[in-house]
Amino acid sequence: MNKKNYVLILVFVIGGIQYVIAQNNRITTNNSIGWYNFFGTFKISEKFGIHTEYQWRRNETITEWQQSLLRVGLNYNLNSRMQFRVGYGWIETYPYGEIPLNGMGRDFTEHRIFEMVQLSHKEGIVDLSHRFMLEQRFVGRYSSINETTEDEFPLLNRIRYMIRVQVPLKGNEIKDKTPYLAFYDEIFIGFGKNVNMNVFDQNRIGILLGYRFNKNIRIEGGYLNQTVQLGRQIEGQNVFQNNNGVILNTNLNFDLTKTNK
């Protein structure tokens, strides 16, 4: 069995897991979301770089807050196919939708430490990447209704895996002035002593149309589906959010080593 078949099987397995989970739903809510994201990479040496990103996540497409996510990290490129990253994330989550994530219907802060490895390879005209991420999440919560700010930050652990496939819509490779089509699927699994009802935490599927202007600028946008399981039950029933909407990504790459020469 070749690598392409392995990738197809993996995509179908992930999709099947999501389908089975959806069939066991007792409560489902739906939201229309819009994610507007900036990613900036700053190369500081042959092997090292700085990663920055900000994600402006909205509910009702754009009019209401869903989440604010700021993330920074240090990259180490072992070679052209393997990249490591460690970093920190600051996340603010708001009480959006019919059933908010926080049981009291309040916003909450999360401080996150993460470790990542990304593997990339090419099969014909297809570019594939596999991203594995570990997260140590200090998620704010209120010990009582009388508290006005989060007074507890228990540790939640999560592992993530994302597969991304992209193909050029012109020529045999994605280079300057090339449009492309991309698909990705990412699954999130919680673990550890503080994991709640949501061992399956969430799954994300994206279909994107992109354009690479040059090696420094790439823009893409398309459709996003986010399935989220809440960490609590309501009247003994699991609760899932089915969030669908648009996603827009701006990717910038800066080579600071050239300015130092």
URJOQUI-V833852 format. One record per backbone hydrogen bond with DSSP energy under -0.5 kcal/mol. CO is the residue of the C=O (numbers start at 1). NH is the residue of the N-H. If there is no record, write none. Layout:
# URJOQUI-V833852
CO	NH
CO	NH
This chain:
# URJOQUI-V833852
2	6
3	7
4	8
5	9
6	10
7	11
8	12
9	13
10	14
11	15
12	16
13	17
14	18
15	19
16	20
17	21
18	22
19	23
20	24
21	24
22	25
27	240
29	242
31	33
31	244
32	60
32	61
33	246
34	36
34	58
35	37
35	248
36	56
37	250
38	54
39	252
40	52
41	43
41	254
42	50
43	256
43	257
47	77
48	44
48	45
49	75
50	42
51	73
52	40
53	71
54	38
54	56
55	57
55	69
56	36
56	58
57	66
57	67
58	34
59	64
60	62
60	63
64	59
66	94
67	57
68	92
69	55
70	90
71	53
72	88
73	51
73	75
74	86
75	49
76	78
76	84
79	82
81	120
82	78
82	79
83	118
84	76
85	116
86	74
87	114
88	72
89	91
89	112
90	70
91	110
92	68
93	108
94	96
102	105
108	93
109	140
110	91
111	138
112	89
113	136
114	87
115	134
116	85
117	132
118	83
119	130
121	128
123	126
125	168
126	123
127	166
128	121
129	164
130	119
130	132
131	162
132	117
133	160
134	115
135	137
135	158
136	113
136	138
137	139
137	156
138	111
138	140
139	154
141	143
141	151
141	152
144	147
152	141
154	139
156	137
157	191
158	135
159	189
160	133
161	187
162	131
163	185
164	129
165	183
166	127
167	181
173	175
175	178
178	212
179	169
179	170
180	210
181	167
182	208
183	165
184	206
185	163
186	204
187	161
188	201
188	202
189	159
191	157
192	195
197	199
199	190
199	201
201	229
202	188
203	227
204	186
205	225
206	184
207	223
208	182
208	210
209	221
210	180
211	213
211	219
212	177
212	178
216	253
217	213
217	214
218	251
219	211
220	249
221	209
222	247
223	207
224	245
225	205
226	228
226	243
227	203
228	230
228	241
231	197
232	239
234	237
237	234
238	26
238	27
239	230
240	29
241	228
241	243
242	31
242	244
243	226
244	33
245	224
246	35
247	222
248	37
249	220
249	251
250	39
250	252
251	218
252	41
254	43
254	256
255	258
255	259
256	260
258	261
